[in-house]
Amino acid sequence: MNYGTLAKRKVFYASKPWRETRAYILKRDNYECQECKRQGRVFVSDMKPDKQKTLDVDHIKSLEEYPELALVHSNLETLCIRCHNKKEGRFFQKKPNKWAHDECW
């Protein structure tokens, strides 16, 4: 299947096989960000359902380029939102602090 469009990716990520695979990968990786682990940091999620999602299951080789690896366990790893955004090139700017250059007494 081709996952080039957003609509097709949404259908895939809502499917039962993906949800089951995602749960397995999170458990396999002990709910820890693998990139943080490689850098000597620890990021663990408590996976409380009332909180915002803190961990993603990432395709090491992208879903759009390698659709045949969509559910292959060796192509999936757990990443925290921060590491996943960094890997995908999604950077967000912080709001400027309006008091940053104010006089201090």
C-alpha positions as CSV (number, residue, x, y, z in Angstrom):
1,M,0.0,0.0,0.0
2,N,1.1,3.5,-0.7
3,Y,1.2,5.9,2.3
4,G,2.1,9.0,0.4
5,T,-1.1,11.0,1.4
6,L,-2.1,12.2,4.8
7,A,-5.5,10.5,4.6
8,K,-3.9,7.0,3.9
9,R,-1.5,7.5,6.8
10,K,-4.4,8.4,9.1
11,V,-6.2,5.2,8.1
12,F,-3.1,3.2,8.8
13,Y,-2.4,4.7,12.2
14,A,-6.0,4.1,13.2
15,S,-5.9,0.5,12.2
16,K,-6.0,-2.4,14.7
17,P,-2.8,-4.0,13.4
18,W,-0.9,-0.7,14.0
19,R,-2.4,-0.2,17.5
20,E,-1.4,-3.8,18.5
21,T,2.1,-3.4,17.0
22,R,2.5,0.0,18.7
23,A,1.6,-1.5,22.1
24,Y,4.0,-4.4,21.6
25,I,6.9,-2.1,20.7
26,L,6.3,0.2,23.7
27,K,6.3,-2.8,26.0
28,R,9.4,-4.3,24.2
29,D,11.3,-1.0,24.7
30,N,10.1,-0.8,28.3
31,Y,8.3,2.5,27.7
32,E,11.7,4.2,27.4
33,C,12.9,6.6,24.7
34,Q,15.6,4.7,22.8
35,E,17.4,7.8,21.5
36,C,17.6,9.3,25.1
37,K,19.0,5.9,26.2
38,R,21.7,6.0,23.5
39,Q,22.7,9.5,24.7
40,G,22.9,8.4,28.3
41,R,19.7,10.1,29.4
42,V,16.5,8.4,30.7
43,F,13.0,9.3,29.6
44,V,10.3,7.0,30.8
45,S,6.5,7.4,30.4
46,D,4.0,6.3,33.0
47,M,1.4,6.0,30.3
48,K,-1.5,7.4,32.2
49,P,-4.5,7.6,30.0
50,D,-5.6,11.1,31.2
51,K,-2.3,12.7,30.3
52,Q,-1.0,13.8,26.9
53,K,0.9,11.2,24.9
54,T,4.7,11.4,25.7
55,L,6.0,8.5,23.6
56,D,5.8,7.7,19.9
57,V,6.6,4.6,18.0
58,D,8.8,5.7,15.1
59,H,9.5,4.0,11.8
60,I,13.3,4.0,11.5
61,K,12.9,3.8,7.7
62,S,10.1,6.1,6.8
63,L,6.6,4.8,6.1
64,E,6.3,6.7,2.9
65,E,9.5,5.3,1.3
66,Y,9.3,1.8,2.7
67,P,5.6,0.8,3.1
68,E,6.5,-2.9,3.2
69,L,8.3,-2.3,6.6
70,A,5.2,-0.6,8.1
71,L,4.6,-3.3,10.8
72,V,8.1,-4.9,10.9
73,H,9.3,-4.9,14.5
74,S,13.0,-4.4,13.6
75,N,12.0,-1.1,11.8
76,L,10.2,0.4,14.8
77,E,11.5,2.0,18.0
78,T,10.1,4.0,20.9
79,L,11.0,7.7,20.9
80,C,9.9,10.6,23.2
81,I,8.0,13.4,21.5
82,R,11.1,15.6,21.7
83,C,13.4,13.1,20.0
84,H,10.9,12.2,17.4
85,N,10.3,15.9,16.5
86,K,14.1,16.4,16.3
87,K,14.5,13.4,14.0
88,E,11.7,14.5,11.7
89,G,13.0,18.1,11.6
90,R,10.0,19.6,13.4
91,F,11.3,22.4,15.5
92,F,9.1,24.8,17.5
93,Q,10.2,28.2,18.6
94,K,9.5,29.2,22.2
95,K,7.6,32.4,22.7
96,P,10.0,35.3,23.5
97,N,10.1,36.4,27.1
98,K,9.0,40.1,27.1
99,W,10.9,40.6,30.3
100,A,14.2,39.1,29.2
101,H,15.9,42.5,28.5
102,D,14.1,44.4,31.2
103,E,16.2,46.3,33.8
104,C,17.0,44.4,36.9
105,W,17.3,46.1,40.2
